Amino acid sequence: MIRISFEITDESFEEIKELVADFEKDGFTEEDAYRAIFEMGIKAYQIERDNPNEDDLRRQLISMASKYSAMKFKNFQLMRDNQTLEIRLKGYESENRYLKKTLGIRVDE
């Protein structure tokens, strides 16, 4: 592994600290967060370098945005299905308790 050090502006450092805080919320260590931010910057530069045509970047952005919208909608559907299943489960649990009580089966809760 190689250690790199360089100077950046205070403004850039504040932006990086905000990103690091977001990464830490996702379970990254501070060191891993800095490493991820640096590596993402490299990847972003490579993508820009390899796709100098703005139209290509716009098409990629539109494509990614449409995929994101589809994923958001699928997430919404799954969350709704999950809520429905939770409601059904509560109903079945309640019915189960009622039937056990009716049959005289002891229920420890």
C-alpha positions in Angstrom: 0.0 0.0 0.0 1.2 3.5 -0.7 0.5 6.6 1.4 -0.4 9.8 -0.4 -0.5 13.3 1.1 -1.4 16.5 -0.6 -2.9 19.9 0.3 -6.5 20.9 -0.5 -8.6 24.0 0.2 -10.6 24.3 3.4 -13.8 24.4 1.4 -12.9 21.1 -0.3 -12.0 19.6 3.0 -15.4 20.6 4.5 -17.1 18.9 1.5 -15.0 15.8 2.1 -15.8 15.7 5.8 -19.6 15.8 4.9 -19.0 12.8 2.6 -17.0 11.0 5.2 -19.9 11.4 7.7 -22.3 9.9 5.1 -19.9 7.0 4.6 -19.6 6.5 8.4 -23.4 6.3 8.6 -23.2 3.4 6.1 -20.7 1.6 8.4 -17.4 2.7 6.8 -14.4 3.5 9.0 -13.0 7.0 8.5 -10.0 5.7 6.7 -12.1 3.6 4.4 -14.3 6.5 3.7 -11.4 8.7 2.6 -10.1 5.9 0.4 -13.5 5.3 -1.2 -13.9 9.0 -1.9 -10.5 9.2 -3.5 -11.1 6.0 -5.6 -14.5 7.4 -6.7 -12.9 10.5 -7.8 -10.4 8.5 -9.9 -13.3 6.6 -11.5 -15.2 9.7 -12.2 -12.2 11.2 -13.9 -11.7 8.1 -16.0 -15.3 8.1 -17.1 -15.0 11.7 -18.1 -11.7 11.1 -19.9 -13.0 8.1 -21.7 -16.3 9.8 -22.7 -15.3 13.3 -23.8 -18.5 13.7 -25.8 -21.1 15.4 -23.6 -24.0 13.8 -25.5 -22.7 10.3 -24.5 -22.6 11.4 -20.9 -26.1 12.8 -21.2 -27.4 9.6 -22.7 -25.7 7.6 -19.9 -27.3 9.9 -17.3 -30.7 9.6 -18.9 -30.3 5.8 -19.0 -29.2 5.7 -15.4 -32.0 8.0 -14.3 -34.6 5.7 -16.0 -33.1 2.6 -14.3 -33.1 4.5 -11.0 -36.8 5.4 -11.5 -37.6 1.8 -12.3 -35.8 0.6 -9.2 -37.6 3.2 -7.0 -40.9 2.0 -8.4 -40.0 -1.6 -7.7 -38.9 -0.7 -4.2 -42.3 1.1 -3.7 -44.1 -2.1 -4.8 -42.1 -4.3 -2.6 -42.6 -2.0 0.4 -46.4 -2.0 -0.2 -46.3 -5.9 -0.5 -44.3 -6.0 2.7 -46.9 -3.9 4.5 -49.7 -6.1 3.2 -47.9 -9.2 4.4 -47.3 -7.6 7.8 -51.0 -6.8 8.1 -52.0 -10.3 7.1 -49.5 -11.8 9.6 -51.0 -9.7 12.4 -54.4 -10.9 11.4 -53.3 -14.6 11.4 -51.6 -14.2 14.7 -54.7 -12.7 16.2 -56.9 -15.4 14.7 -54.5 -18.1 16.1 -54.7 -16.6 19.6 -58.5 -16.5 19.4 -58.7 -20.1 18.3 -56.2 -21.3 20.9 -58.3 -19.5 23.5 -61.5 -20.9 22.2 -60.0 -24.5 22.3 -58.6 -23.9 25.7 -55.0 -24.1 24.7 -52.7 -22.2 27.0 -51.0 -19.3 25.3 -47.8 -17.9 26.9 -46.9 -14.5 25.6 
